[in-house]
Amino acid sequence: MTYRGPALAEGSNVLSLPGTFTDPGVLGPEYVGKTIPMRTVITIRSNDRHTFDLYFTPPGQPERLVDRVVYTRKTK
């Protein structure tokens, strides 16, 4: 996996990291070994909650959300 992108802009709470990965078969056998564009979006919703959204763009198809992780700080 490789990411390339600008740093988080001052005052912004969203970091978008475009990149690519070599598909081991996650998208199906027809994509094995192919380079797939991807994007991870990290959104800082508060000091206690962040979300990570992962998008893939298979060849000839629109971008799709493939995973979302929500991090929430545990309260004491």
N, C-alpha and C positions, 0 to 999 in steps of 0.2 A: 504494500500500500504506500502511495506517495501523496502527500498533500503539498499544495503550493497556493499561497494567497497572502493578502495584505494583513497587517496587524489589526487588532481590534481598534476601531476608531474611537477617539476620546469621546466619552458621553454615550457611546452605544452599548447596548446590552446583547447584541447579536453578533456572533462570529461565524462566518460562512467559510468553510475550508473545502475548496474543490480539489479533486485528485482523481486517481485511477487505481484499479487493482486488476490483477490477473485472476479471472474467475476459475476456482477449482471445481465448479459445478453447482454453485449456490443458485444460479438462475436457471439451471437445467443443463442436461448433457450437451446440448447444441452450443453452449457458450464456454465449455471447458477450454482453458488456455487462452481465451480472448481477453483483450484489455477492455475493461468496462469503465466508463466515466462514473464518478461518484461524487457526492457532496455530503459533508457533515456540517450540520448547523447546531451550534451551541448557543442556547438562549439563557441568559442569567435573569431569571424571573424575580429573584430576591436574594438576599444573603443566605437564605435557607433553602432555596429551590432553584435547580438548574435543569434544563432539558437538553438532550442530545438527540437530534433527528438525523437518520442516515437515509440518503437517497441514492438510487442507482438509475442509470440511463442505458438500458440495453440497446444494442444497435437496431435502428429503425423503429424504436418505440419511445414514447414520452417518458420523462423522468417519473419515478415512482418512489413513494416512501416505503422503505423496507424494514425499518426498525425505529423505535422511539424508546429512550430510557429517561426516566424522571428520577433525579437525585433530590432527596429531601433530607435535610439535616435532622437527626434524631434529637428530640427534646429531652431534657434531663428531668 
